[in-house]
Amino acid sequence: MAEKSNLFEYNEDSVKTLDWKEHIRLRPGMYIGKLGDGSSPDDGIYVLLKEVIDNCIDEHTMGYGKQVDINLDQKTVTIRDYGRGIPLGKVVDVVSKINTGAKYDSKAFQKSVGLNGVGTKAVNALSSYFKVTAYREGKEKTAEFNKGVLTKEYKETKTDEPNGTMVSFIPDDTVFKNFHYLHEYMDNQFWNYCYLNAGLVINFNGKKYVSKNGLLDLLQRRTNEDELRYPIIHLKGEDIEVAITHNNDYGEEIFSFVNGQYTTQGGTHQQAFREAFVKVIRDFYKKDYEASDIRQSIVAAVSVRVVEPVFESQTKTKLGSLNVEEGGATMKNFVNDFLAKELDNYLHKNPTAADSLKKRIEQSERERKELAGIKKLANERAKKANLHNKKLRDCRYHYNDEPTGKDKDAILEKQKESTIFITEGDSASGSITKARDVERQAVFSLRGKPLNCFGLTKKVVYENEEFNLLQHALNIEEGIEGLRYNNIVIATDADVDGMHIRLLLMTFFLQFFPDLVKNGHVYILETPLFRVRNKQETHYCYDETEKQAAVKKLGNKPEITRFKGLGEISPDEFARFIGADMRKQPVMVMQDTHIQQILEYYMGKNTPERQDFIIKNLKVELDLADEVHSAN
């Protein structure tokens, strides 16, 4: 037997012990999920923000402090609550000693979000600057840190400040590269905190967030009253609150929360709600409707409060608890018992709403049956089209595969980064295919411009070959639960045709699969417009400002190339733009945006409002052009 190499010899020197901050910085994904640059709502910089605010919310939930002040100044975040304040003698320990905190004592924090004593330590370790000040009974105590290392500890002093805690931090840009905060994501984050904590006031950079009616306010903000099939049903009980309605959109939109925490990936409470809602509806109407017909077009929110919740990761985006409390009812029975009583009572007392709900379900039933034959033929065509050879260059790791083995965490991380680029034309798709990371990046090649599907029924998804193959590539025919890629990136040329293709694809997703957009899966790829170089350096510039800065830096008349299309960018160059530093802009639907209205405006047939907008803005452009011409 050949002698094994001693290159990776395993001995006492191989065993290392990391302190808390070293481990967090070495494996940040274990604590805050993916890092990202701020273009996705679950990127690490928003998790840092959440970890600090969660502590403020826990104080509010326990009855201390009705206001949280948040300020963002460039990249510095400052958060001030008016709770009890960290005990002054423990200020340093609470933010810098792992497994240290008050939340192990369930009497102090009975139904808290953060129970592991990790949250603010992760923020501290992953910040280039971290400062904490506790105000308590007329005294204050401050400590400052750099990447988790204590740099200055101040003595206790007297203060006139009310009780509470203030934390300031700057995310470390060596960890979060090229990061930026998107106010739209922060806006949603703050509203959700207020919906789950009626009466809580959040002040952010001069804007006030407050909700009086909890989840009812959430659904009113997320829906257009004119498109609802019946008024929002709002039910509250001990440790549970739900709001339910149906509209005319495709898919399901269910928001779920635990102890004030938005569980973006659902969990046992969301599944319990989905199953319980179906059961109650079947029992009420005494008809065995298909579950998909009952939940088609539902818009709902469910919030529960649980003693010592169990989450599937430190980022707390998916609940794993099977019971509401130790020794108590199962989550499934708890939610079912509540809906069986309260929703059943509501439907009996509100026959008009009950009749409207029944009509919505029966409409979904008819549409499903009408599509059945078309879907069968479309699936056969997709198989004959040999999707995985001709249209799709797949990747190895997929978003919803169940990882197994000792490398489970590493596989999960790759799944979060799983991406499909949707591009047009052989040259562009060829360049991306050669440059991509085959483990986590797939490419889907369009043929020509997609159909403008606004106002059409879902029948067109199966009758149109491009749409049919695209939904099969994404595996979303039965909903987004089976979505194969976490990131869907539209990669088109930065010209008029490319912009038009973007619009048509966004219309397709918003019209038939709005959940993809609402859940932050759809992006637009940014690629450089210019390459500026001399013999020593090369700069890729994404706009005119960056180009001018590069020209100024290089001097001596550098070579400037204007990329007219993705096909002009070589695979070697493309690898730079779809790797770790990839720039992508999220396609976002804000909480007060109504999809059908916005599609009608942009994609409807010559709407008067759009005509007026074009005419007015065209006049402004012409006036500006005249001014520039006169000045020259």
SEPA-453101 format. One record per atom (N, C-alpha, C): x, y, z. Coordinates in steps of 0.05 Angstrom, whole numbers, plus 5000, padded with zeros to 4 digits. Example, Ala and Ser with C-alpha at 12.3 -4.5 7.8 and 13.67 -1.06 7.14 Angstrom:
2
526448865156524649105156526449345156525749555142527349795143525850015157
//
This chain:
632
501749765000500050005000501850255000501150444983502850684981502650845006504950965013505051125038503651395033501851465052500351715049502051955054501352175041502852425043502452535071504652645083504352775109504053075106503153165082502853445077500853565096498653415102496553515120496553335145498753335158499053155182497153245204495753055216493853105237495053035264495653245280496853205306495853425325497153455349496153645369496153925358498053995340498154265329495854325310494554105301492254145282489754235297489654205323487354275339487654555349485754725342485955015349483355085364483655285382481455395397481155685390478855755379478356035372476756175393477356425399475556565417473056655402471056765417468456815405468556995380470157215382470157395359471557285335473657125340475056995318473256795303471656655319469856455306467756595290466556805301464456955286465657065260468057175261469157295237470057085217470856845227471656635209469256505196467056475211464556345201462156525205462156765193459956955197457256835188457256665167454756555157453256395178454556275198453256135219451556315237452356565238451156755256449156955243449757035218448157235205447257155177447556905170446856815143448756915123447856965098449657055077450557345082452857415071453957685075452557885057453057865031451758035012452758325013451658494995452458774994450058965000447858845009445559015016443459014994443858874972441958864950439658664955439958494976437858304982436958355011434358315016433258375043434358205065435557965058436657795079439757815080440858015068443758065070444558125099447058075105448058095132447758365145448058585130447858845143445158895155442958775143440258805154439958625178441358395178441258215202442558355225444858495221446158645243444158845255442858985237440859185246438659055262437658825252435558685265436358585293438858485295439758365321439658575343440358825336440259035356437459125362435859155341433059245345431459035361432058775356430658565370430758595400433058685410433358735439431558955448431259165431429459385438426559295439425859115419423159015418422558835442424558675450424158515474423558685498424958905501424359085523421559195521420759275497417959375494415959165500416458915491414558695496414158645526416358685541416258645570415058885585414259095570412859325581414659565587417059565576418959785582419759925555418960175552419860325529417960305506416660525497414760515475415960635450418460715451419660845428422460745422423160725396425860655388426760865367428960995371430061195353432361065337432161085310434260965293435261175274437861195271439061385253441161255235441061305210443061215191444461455179446961485184448661695174450861575157450461575131452261435112452261135120454361045133454460755139454460705169453960915185453860885214450860865223450260655237447560615248447560665278445660815287445360865316442460795324442260635345439560545354439360605384437260735391436760815419434060715428433960555449431360485461431060615488428660585499428060705525426960495544428360265544427660045562429060085588429759855601430859865628433859935627435159895604438059945602439559705612441859635599443459415609444559485636444459295655445759345681448659445677449259665690451759805683454259635688454259465707456559295712456959075692455059045674455158825655455158925626455559185622455359295595457459165576459859135585461959015568461458715564460658585585460258295583457958225563455758375565453358315549453958325519455858505510456358525481458958395473460358265492462958155484463657895497461857775512462357515523460157325514460957115499459056935488457556785511455056715505453356585525452956745550452857015546452357195568449857365561447957385579445557545574443457485595441257645593439057605613436957425603437057335577434857195565434756905571436856805586436656535595434656505618434056735630432156735652429356805640427756605637425156645623423256825639423856875664422257055679422657345670425157405662425757675653424957725624425257515607424557545579422957295572420257305576418757055574418356965546417757135527417257055500419057225481421657195485423557355471424357225444425457385427426457285401429257165405431057315418433757225421434357095447434856825446435256675470438056565473439656605452442256475452444656645462444056895468446257065478448357125457447557135431449557165410449257425394446757515391446057735373447957975372448158125394449758365394452758295394453558055402456357975400457157955371455257845355455857815326456058095313454358275321454458545311457158675318457958635343460458745353462858635337462958375334465158245321465358315292463158375279463058425250462958725243463558895263463559185259466359295263467059475245469659615248469559815271467159895279466760075302464159995315464259955342461859885357461960025384459760165390459660315415456960255428457060205454454660145469454660325494452260445499451960615523449360525537449560475563447160405579446460635597443960715598442960925616441160795636441760835662440260685682440260845709437860925717437561055743439461285747439661465727441261705730444161665725445061435716447861385711448161265683450561295671451061175645453761045644453960845626456460695623456860645593459260695583459860675554462360505549462260355528464660195519464760205489467260205478467660215449469359975441468859875417470159635407470959665377472959515369473759495341473959195334472059105317472058815309471958635333470358715353470058555377472058595399474158755393476258805413475659065428475559045454475059285470477259485467476559735458478559935454478460155475476160195487475960395508473460345526473960335552471760305571471660545588469360685588469060935603468060875631468761045650467761025677464761095678463360995698460661075702460461375709458561505696458161795702455161845706454562075718451762155721450662255694448062225692446762315667443862395672442862565655440062645656438362485635439662305621438362155600436361955613434061905600432261705610433461425607432461235622433460955620433360855591435160665586435160535560438060475551438260395526440860315514441160435487443660525481444260625454446560475443446360385418448460235404448960375377451560425372452360525346454360325334454160275307456160095295456460165265458760085255459460105227460159825218458659705200459359435190462259435178463759225183466459205174466459165144467659355129467559335099469559135088471159005106472758785096471158525097468958525111467058295112464758345093463558585094461258655077462358845055463258725033464658875013462659034996463359294991461759474974458859484983458359475010455659465019454259735019451659735017450059975018447359895029446160075045443560035056441460135036439359965031437060055015434860125034434060375033431960475052429360325049428860215024426360065020426259815037428459685040428559445057428259515086429559735094429359825122426559905128425260035109422460125112420659895118420859675102419259435107419859315135422459315142423259205167422059355191422059615189420959775211417959755213416559745190413659715190412959455203414359235196413658975207413958975238416059105248416259125277413859265289412859475276410559625287407959465284407559315262405159155259405058945281407358845289407358625310407258735338407558995340407659115367406059375366403359345366401559575364402159775385402460025377403060245395406060315397407760135388410660195387411160415366412860605373413660815355416560785347417160765321419860765311420361025296422361165303423161405289425761345273425661375247428061315230428661555212430861685218431661915202429362115196427862175217425762365215423062255207422861995199420261875192419261715215416661735220415361595242413761355233414161135247412760885241411160805266408560755262406860675284404460535273403460325287401160185278399260155302396660205297394660175318393159915316393059795292391359565288392859315280395559305284397059065280396958955252396358695250396458555224394258665205392158775215390158905198391459125182393159285195394559505181396459395160397759165167399659045148398258975122395958835124394558755100393358985085392459185099391359425086393559565070395959565081398159695067399159525043398859265045399859085024397759035001395259115005393259054986391859314976390459284954388859504943385959434949384659604964381859544973380059474950380459604927378659554904379059274892381259144898381858884887381158654906380358714930379758504950377058384944376858124948374357974943372458004967373458064990371858105014373558265034372358405053373858555073375858385089378058505097380058355112378858245138379257985143378457855168380757875188380158005211382258045231381457915257382957715265382257565289384657565309384057605335386057615355385357435378387357295389386957125412389457145430389556985451391856985468394256855454396257015449398756925436398356855407396256945394395956905365394257125353394957205329393457405314393657335285391457355270391457305241389857515227390657565202389057735183388957585157386657585144386257415120384457565100385157545074383457635052384357495027382857525006383557424979383357654959385157654939384857844917384857694891385657824869385657694843388457614833390457654849393157584841393557274842395557184827396256904828397956844853397956594862399756514883398656564911400356504931399756554959401656764970400656934987402457125000401757115030403456975045402956935074405357045089404857235107406957345124406757205151408957105162408856975188410857095207410157095232411757225253411757055278413957065293414156935319415457125338414057185360415157365381416157625369414657725349415457975336417557955315418357705309420457655289419257575263419957705241418857635214420357385204418957165202420156915193419856895163421756995149421557015119421356745106422456535119422256265108420156095121418356225136416056075147416855895170415855655170416455475192413855335201413955215225411755055235409255215238409455465246407055625251405655695224407255755204406155825178404855575165406155345167404955105156402455025171402455065197400055005213397755185204398355435199396255625189395155535162396955465144396055385117394255135118394954945135393354705137390754755152390854915173388454965189386455125173387355315157385555485141384055305121385455125109384154935090382054765104382754665127380854485142378354635150378654885161376355035169374555105146375655175123374055245099372554995090373854765088372554525080370154455099370754475125368654415144366254615143366954865139364855075138362955035114364154995090362554965066361754675061362654495078362054215075362554105047364954185037365854095011368854055011369753844998372553764999374153914976374254174978375754334958378654254958379954284935382954254933384254474950386354404965387754594981388754824965389754764941390854974923388755174915386255084911384055264903383255444927383355334951382655494975384755714980387255644976389355844982390256014958389255954934389956114911389056404916390856594912390356884915389956974944390656804963390356894991392557094998391857285014393757475026393157455056395157365071394657325100397157375116396657415142398857445161398157295187400157165198399657015223401957075242401257135267403357195287402757025312404756895322404456745347406656825367406056785392408156825413408556555427411156485429411956225437414056245460413856085480415856075500418255925490420556055491423155935482422955815454422455975434422255875406424755745397424455545380426755405368426855475338428955605330429255685302431355495288431155485262432955295248435655415242436055675249438655795246438856045264441256145268441656375285440156625274439756635248438356865236435356865240434256645251431456635260429456685238429956585214428156635192426156405188426556185202424755955200424355825227421855805235421155695261421155385260422455265280422454965281420854855304419855035322418354945346415954775338415654545352413254385347411054445368411854555391409954615412409854915417407655015427407455295434409055355459408955175478410655205502411254925512413154905529414054645539411654495553411054265543408854115555406154205546406054405528403454515519402554395493400554525481399354435456401454445433401054265414402754275390402054525374403854625358403354855342400954815324400854565312398754505294395954515308395754405331393254405346392454685356394554835364394055105375392855285353394055275329393055455308390355345298390155085295387654975285385255025304385754995330383555045349382655345348384555525345383955805344382255865319383155775296381655835271378955685270378955445280376455295280374255435295374955585316372955735331372556015320374756165317374456455310373656495281375056355262374456395234371656285227371056055239368355935234366156125244366556245268364656435279364356675260366656775250366557015233364956955208365456725195364056665170361056625175360256515198357456485204356156765208357556945220356457205226356657395203358257335182358557505159358057355133355557295127354857135104355657255078355757515075356657645050359557585045361257605065364057545062364457245056362857075070363056795066362356715037360356845026359456794999361656884979362857114984364957214966367457034967368056934990370356744993369756494977367356394979366556154965366756194935365956424925366156474896369056494887370756604904373656624897374756334895374056164913375055884913374055744888371555774882370355644858371555744832372256004832373556114808376255984804377755954826380455814824380055524815377955394824377455124817376955104787375255284776374655284747377255324731378855524739381255594725383255354724383455214747385254984749384354764730381754714729380754504712381054574682380754824676381054914648383954884639385854914658388654894651389754604650388154424661389154154665390154024639388454044618389253924592391554064579391554334581393754494569396354434583396254404610398754344625399954084616398253884611399353624604400853644577399653784558400953814532403453974534403354184551405754364555408054204567407454034587409553874600410853684580409153574562410253394541412053544522411253794515412953954497415554034510415454084537417854154551419853924551418853684554420653444553421853414526420253454505421253424478423253644471422953874483424754104478427554054490427753834506430353774518431554014533429854114551430454364565433354384576434254174589436854184603439254184584438754124559441054134540441054384523438654474515438554694496438054974508436454984529435755244541437155304567437555094583438555124610441254994614443155154623445755044632445555054663445054824675444354804703446854824720446354864747448554864766448254614785450054584803450154344819448354364844448354604856446854634881444254794876442054684887439454814883438254904909436655114908435655254931434155074951432454894940430754734958431454444960433854374951434854094957435354064986434853824996435353765025438253675028439853845041442753765044443053555065445053375060445653165079448653145084449453005104452352955108453553165126456153135130457653305148458053585137457753615110458153885098455554035095453553965111450854085108450954385109452454505128452554805130453754925105455854805094457154915070455254895046453754675044451954635022449654835024448654885048446555085052447455355043449955425049451055685041451055705011451855494997451955494968449155514956447255384970444455394960443355674962444055824983443156094986444156274963446556204953447756354931446956244904445356034903444555924877443156134860444056164835443256374818442656274789440556374777440156324748440156584734441756604713441856844696439956794672438156984668436356964645437457164625438357064602439657244582438457194555439157364536438057344509440257334489440157144471442157124450444356934456445456804435447456604438450056714448450956944439453557054447453557134476451457264486451357344514451157094532449456904525449156664542451756504541453056504518455656354516457756474534457956744534459956864552459456814581456856834590456256784618456656494625455956314606456256024612459155954616460956064600463856014603464956134629463856354637464956504660463756424687461556294687460056244712461456044731460456034755461255834775459255604772460155374761458255164754456955044779458055084803456954974827454355114835454255374830451955524841450755724821451555724796450455914776449555764751447055804744445855684720445255914700444755834675444156024653441755924637439856104633437556044617437556234593437456124569437756294545434956334532434256584530431756664516432156664486429956624471430056654442428256884435429457114428427857344421426457474445424757674439423357814460420957654470420657644497418257504508415657664500413457524503410857634498410157834521408758054514407658224535405158084545405257974569403157804580401157954598401458224600399658374617396758334608394958284627392158254621391357974612393357804607392757534597392457344621391157114616390856914638393156724638393356564659395556384662395756174640393656154624393655974601396056024583396756284581398956364563401656254572401956204598404456094608405055824596402955674592403255404581403255394550401855584538401655594509404055724496405455904511407856034501410255864508411755774488413955594493416155714512416855964507418956084524418056094553415656184558414656204586414455924598413455734583413155464593415855344601417855374584420455274590421755424614421255684616422455834638421255744665418555704666417455624691418355334699418855174679419954904685422854924695424355104683427155134691427255234721425355404728425255514755423855324775422355134763420754944779418655084797417155264784415155414799412355364789411955154774409255094763407255064785407954944807406154894830406555094852408055314847408555514868411555534874412255734890415155784894416455604915414855424927416055244947418255074935418055014909420054844896422054994880422255264884424055434869426955324870428155294846430855164845433155364851432655624848434855814850433956044868435556114887434856334906434856604892436656634872436856894858436256854828434357004819433657004790434657274779436657264762437957514753437457554723436057764717435557834689438057974678439257854658441857954647441458024617440858284612440358374585442158604578442458664552444058894544442959154555444859344559444059614569443259794546441459694528440459864506437459844507436159974487433259984486431959704485433059534468432059264466432359114492434759144505435259004530433359104552432859364553430959474572428159364568427459344542424759244536424458954545426458784541426358504550426158494580427558664594427358684623424458724632423258924619420459004626418558764621418958634599417158404592417558174611419958124620420457914640419357984667419658234675418558324701415558314700414358374677411458354674410558064678412057874666411457594668411457504698413557574712413757494740411657624757411157884754409258024770406357934764405857864739403157784731402457504742404357314739403657044745405056924769407357034776408856934799409857164817407957324827408757564843410257494868409857244878411257164903414357174899415257114874418157124869419257394874417757604866418757874869418357964898415957904909415357994936417257864957418357634951420157494969423057544963423557744945426357834940428057644924426857504905428457314889429357424862428257654853428757744825430557994825432557984808434558204806435058274777436258514774437258604748440358604750441758474732444658474732445658734721447558854735448959094725451559004714452159084689454659034677455959294668458559304666459959564660459259664632459059924630458660044604461260114590463360164607465960244596468260084608470260054592472859954601474960164596476260254616478260464614480960344623482960344605485460214612487860344599490160304612492760354599494460104603496960114599498659874600498859754628498359924648498759834676496059754690493959894684491459864699489059844680486959704690484359684676482159744696480359924688478059994705475459934689473559804702470959754690468959944703467560104687465960324697462960274690461260324709458360264705456760504698457960734698456560974689458561194681457561414672459261634662461061744684459961764708461561874730463961704737463561434738465761254743467861264720466761294695468661314672470461554675469261784681470862034683472862014706472161884728474061854750476361674742475761464726477961284717479761424697478661584679480261734660482061924675481062064695482662254710484862104725484261874736486361724751488561624733487861514709489861404692491361614676490061824668491362034653492561944626493962124612495362054587493661904567491161994564489361894543489261584543487961474563487661184564485761084542485860824537483960704517481260664530479160764517476460744528474760574509473560364520471760184504468960204515467060254497464160254505462959984497462059834517460859574512457959624502457359524479454759564468452859334475453959104482452258874489453858674506452458494519453758294536455558114520454858064495456457894478459258004471459558264475462258384470464158344493463158264517464858224540465857934540468457904541469657644539469057484565469057214563468557054587470457114610473057164604474957234625474057484640473157684624472257934636469657884651467757734640465157684652465457564679467457394683467757264709468157464732469157704725469457914745466758034754464758024736462258164740460057994751460557724752458457544763459557384786461857474798463057334820462257464847464157474865463657574892462857864892463858024873463258304872461058374852459358184845457258224826455358454835454758634817452858844823450158764811448158764828445458704819443458874834441458964820439359124833436858964837435758964861433358804866430858924852429158754842426458844833424758834858423759064867422359074893419459154889417759044905414959124908414559224936414259474940414059584967411259524978410959555004408559475018406059625009406459874999404160024989403960034959405359844945405259824916403159624908401459694889399359504880400059414852400559164849401759044825400059104800397459054801395859084777395759374768395759564787395759844780398359924766400559824776403159904764403559774737402559524734402659394708400859534688398559614696396759754678398060014668399460144687400660404680402860364659404660174664407060144647406559954623404859754626404559554605401859544592399959704602397359714589397359854562395159854548395059964521394660264522396860414520396660704516394960844537395460784562393860914583394361214583392261374587392561674586394661774606394761644630396761744650399561704639400161484626402861434616403461634593401461684576401861874554402562154565401062234585401562504597404362514609405162294623407862284635409962314614409762164592411762174571411862454559409562574553409462834540410763044558410063044584411163244603414163214606415062964609417962914613419562954588418362904565419662954539420163254536418163414545418463704543420763804561420963684585423163754603425863694590426063454578428563374566429263564543427263634526427763824504428664094514427364194536428164454547431064444557431764224571434564194581436464194557435764044536437464034513437964304500435764464499436064744488437864914505437664874532439365034550442364954546442864694544445664604539446664714513444964704492445864794465446465094466444765244480445165534482447765594497448265444518450665484534453265434518453065244500455365174484455765364460
//
